[in-house]
Structures are given as structure tokens and as C-alpha cells.
Amino acid sequence: MQVGGGGSLRSDINVTPLVDVVLVLLIIFMVITPVVQMGYLVRVPPKAPANLPPSAVQDQIILRFMDQQRMFINKDELTPDQFGPKLREIMHGNPSKMVFFQGAPENDYDSTMRFLDLARTNGAKNIGIIVEAAQ
């Protein structure tokens, strides 16, 4: 505020600090926006054709971890003691084979991760997750 010669008050807004703050915020948002938009790379397998030969479907390995800690390799139910050696036998000679995992929604995170660790230590290095219900 300034007092003029005529005794009246005159008020002017100083916009310099406002412009400085807005420019700093603009620069911050310009730098942060590309970082926030980056995500994880996910390799999605191509959709399988509908007319696959039966041998291609039979070669798949599906590990199921169902409710009450039941473990399956394809349709064979196994005890925790049998699971490791059986999977090691199946994966012997082909460690890069893709293995699919399907879990029950009732399982907790800890037991599911222990199951996946067990599968990984017994030879399943490439594990895909099935998110659809089994038919």
C-alpha cells in the first residue's frame, strides 16, 4: 500500500512471487508426470488357436493349489512330500518349460507364496498364472 500525495490509499498486488511459484510447480509436474506413468513390462503369451492338437494340451503342466492346502499336478493330487520329487521328475531335462499355476481364492497369500517357492525350487522357473476358473 502506498500513500499518495492526495491522501488516498492505493493497493497493488505483487504478482512476481505468484509467477515464480506457478513456474516451479509447472516444472515439478512436467518432471514427475512421465515417472508416474511408467509401469511394469508384462509379457503376455499369444492366444492359443482353438484347433490345437490334443498332444499340445497334454504337454501342459498345471500346478493347482486348492483350498485346505491340497496340491495338484495336472489332475493328480499329491501330498506335500510327494509334490517336490514329482515336479522335479517332470521338469528334469527341460527347466525352461512354462508351468501354469492356479490357486483357490480361499488360500492366503503366505501359503500361496510358499507353494510357489516350493515349485520354483523344484525346477519350475517359468511360472504363468491362470486367473480363470477351471472348467
Backbone hydrogen bonds in HBPLUS format (Angstrom, degrees):
<---DONOR---> <-ACCEPTOR-->    atom                        ^
c    i                          cat <-CA-CA->   ^        H-A-AA   ^      H-
h    n   atom  resd res      DA  || num        DHA   H-A  angle D-A-AA Bond
n    s   type  num  typ     dist DA aas  dist angle  dist       angle   num
A0002-GLN N   A0010-ARG O   3.04 MM   8  5.45 156.8  2.10 148.7 156.0     1
A0010-ARG N   A0002-GLN O   3.19 MM   8  5.45 151.5  2.28 149.3 156.5     2
A0004-GLY N   A0008-SER O   3.28 MM   4  5.76 177.3  2.28 165.0 164.8     3
A0007-GLY N   A0004-GLY O   3.21 MM   3  5.47 167.3  2.22 109.2 112.6     4
A0019-VAL N   A0015-VAL O   2.96 MM   4  6.18 160.1  2.00 158.6 163.3     5
A0020-ASP N   A0016-THR O   3.05 MM   4  6.27 159.6  2.09 151.6 157.3     6
A0021-VAL N   A0017-PRO O   3.01 MM   4  6.21 163.3  2.04 150.3 153.8     7
A0022-VAL N   A0018-LEU O   3.01 MM   4  6.19 162.9  2.04 150.5 155.3     8
A0023-LEU N   A0019-VAL O   2.98 MM   4  6.12 160.4  2.02 150.5 155.5     9
A0024-VAL N   A0020-ASP O   3.04 MM   4  6.25 158.0  2.09 148.9 154.8    10
A0025-LEU N   A0021-VAL O   2.98 MM   4  6.20 161.7  2.01 151.1 155.9    11
A0026-LEU N   A0022-VAL O   2.91 MM   4  6.09 153.8  1.98 146.4 154.0    12
A0027-ILE N   A0023-LEU O   3.00 MM   4  6.23 160.4  2.04 148.5 152.9    13
A0028-ILE N   A0024-VAL O   2.98 MM   4  6.22 160.1  2.02 149.5 155.2    14
A0029-PHE N   A0025-LEU O   2.97 MM   4  6.16 166.5  1.98 152.7 155.6    15
A0030-MET N   A0026-LEU O   2.94 MM   4  6.11 150.2  2.03 146.2 154.9    16
A0031-VAL N   A0027-ILE O   3.04 MM   4  6.25 145.3  2.17 146.6 154.9    17
A0032-ILE N   A0028-ILE O   2.96 MM   4  6.12 160.9  2.00 153.6 159.1    18
A0033-THR N   A0029-PHE O   3.06 MM   4  5.81 160.2  2.10 143.4 147.5    19
A0035-VAL N   A0032-ILE O   3.08 MM   3  5.29 119.0  2.47 104.7 120.2    20
A0036-VAL N   A0032-ILE O   3.01 MM   4  6.23 156.5  2.07 161.1 168.4    21
A0037-GLN N   A0033-THR O   3.16 MM   4  6.30 148.9  2.26 148.5 156.4    22
A0038-MET N   A0035-VAL O   3.42 MM   3  5.51 153.7  2.49  99.4 106.6    23
A0056-ALA N   A0053-PRO O   3.11 MM   3  5.73 138.7  2.29 116.4 125.5    24
A0058-GLN N   A0054-PRO O   3.02 MM   4  6.23 152.2  2.10 148.8 157.0    25
A0059-ASP N   A0055-SER O   3.10 MM   4  6.18 134.8  2.31 139.2 148.9    26
A0060-GLN N   A0057-VAL O   3.36 MM   3  5.62 158.7  2.41 103.9 110.1    27
A0100-PHE N   A0061-ILE O   2.88 MM  39  6.17 178.3  1.88 165.2 165.6    28
A0074-ASN N   A0062-ILE O   2.70 MM  12  4.87 175.0  1.70 156.2 157.4    29
A0063-LEU N   A0100-PHE O   2.66 MM  37  5.99 169.8  1.67 169.8 167.4    30
A0102-GLN N   A0063-LEU O   2.85 MM  39  6.25 152.2  1.92 162.2 165.5    31
A0064-ARG N   A0072-PHE O   2.96 MM   8  4.88 162.0  1.99 131.4 137.4    32
A0072-PHE N   A0064-ARG O   2.86 MM   8  4.88 152.8  1.93 148.8 150.0    33
A0065-PHE N   A0102-GLN O   2.91 MM  37  6.38 155.6  1.97 155.8 163.0    34
A0104-ALA N   A0065-PHE O   3.04 MM  39  6.41 145.4  2.16 160.7 153.0    35
A0066-MET N   A0070-ARG O   2.84 MM   4  5.14 145.7  1.96 154.9 159.3    36
A0078-LEU N   A0071-MET O   2.84 MM   7  5.59 166.2  1.86 152.9 156.4    37
A0073-ILE N   A0076-ASP O   2.99 MM   3  5.38 155.0  2.06 148.4 153.6    38
A0076-ASP N   A0073-ILE O   3.03 MM   3  5.38 159.4  2.08 135.5 132.7    39
A0082-GLN N   A0079-THR O   3.03 MM   3  5.20 127.1  2.32 102.8 116.6    40
A0083-PHE N   A0079-THR O   2.96 MM   4  6.07 142.8  2.10 155.5 166.8    41
A0086-LYS N   A0082-GLN O   3.13 MM   4  6.11 159.8  2.18 153.4 159.7    42
A0087-LEU N   A0083-PHE O   2.97 MM   4  6.10 164.8  1.99 156.1 160.2    43
A0088-ARG N   A0084-GLY O   2.93 MM   4  6.08 159.7  1.97 154.4 160.8    44
A0089-GLU N   A0085-PRO O   2.93 MM   4  6.09 150.0  2.02 142.2 150.0    45
A0090-ILE N   A0086-LYS O   2.99 MM   4  6.30 153.3  2.07 146.3 153.4    46
A0091-MET N   A0087-LEU O   2.87 MM   4  6.05 161.3  1.91 153.5 158.4    47
A0092-HIS N   A0088-ARG O   3.02 MM   4  5.88 116.5  2.44 136.2 149.1    48
A0094-ASN N   A0091-MET O   3.05 MM   3  5.45 165.0  2.07 132.3 134.6    49
A0097-LYS N   A0094-ASN O   3.29 MM   3  5.74 168.2  2.31 117.3 119.2    50
A0099-VAL N   A0126-ASN O   2.85 MM  27  6.07 168.3  1.86 164.3 168.2    51
A0128-GLY N   A0099-VAL O   2.75 MM  29  6.13 160.3  1.79 156.2 163.2    52
A0101-PHE N   A0128-GLY O   2.69 MM  27  6.01 148.6  1.79 154.7 165.0    53
A0130-ILE N   A0101-PHE O   2.76 MM  29  5.86 168.9  1.77 168.4 165.1    54
A0107-ASN N   A0104-ALA O   3.19 MM   3  5.74 159.3  2.24 115.9 121.2    55
A0112-THR N   A0108-ASP O   3.15 MM   4  6.31 155.0  2.22 148.8 156.3    56
A0113-MET N   A0109-TYR O   2.92 MM   4  6.12 158.4  1.97 153.1 158.4    57
A0114-ARG N   A0110-ASP O   2.99 MM   4  6.25 151.6  2.07 146.4 154.6    58
A0115-PHE N   A0111-SER O   3.01 MM   4  6.20 152.0  2.09 141.7 148.7    59
A0116-LEU N   A0112-THR O   2.99 MM   4  6.30 158.5  2.03 148.7 154.2    60
A0117-ASP N   A0113-MET O   2.87 MM   4  6.05 152.2  1.95 144.3 152.2    61
A0118-LEU N   A0114-ARG O   2.92 MM   4  6.12 150.7  2.00 142.6 150.7    62
A0119-ALA N   A0115-PHE O   2.95 MM   4  6.27 154.5  2.02 147.6 154.5    63
A0120-ARG N   A0116-LEU O   2.89 MM   4  6.09 156.6  1.95 145.1 151.7    64
A0121-THR N   A0117-ASP O   2.90 MM   4  6.09 159.5  1.95 150.1 155.0    65
A0122-ASN N   A0118-LEU O   3.21 MM   4  6.30 128.8  2.49 135.7 147.8    66
A0122-ASN N   A0119-ALA O   3.23 MM   3  5.21 137.9  2.42  94.8 106.5    67
A0124-ALA N   A0119-ALA O   3.06 MM   5  5.54 160.0  2.10 150.8 144.6    68
A0123-GLY N   A0120-ARG O   3.29 MM   3  5.48 157.9  2.34 112.7 111.1    69
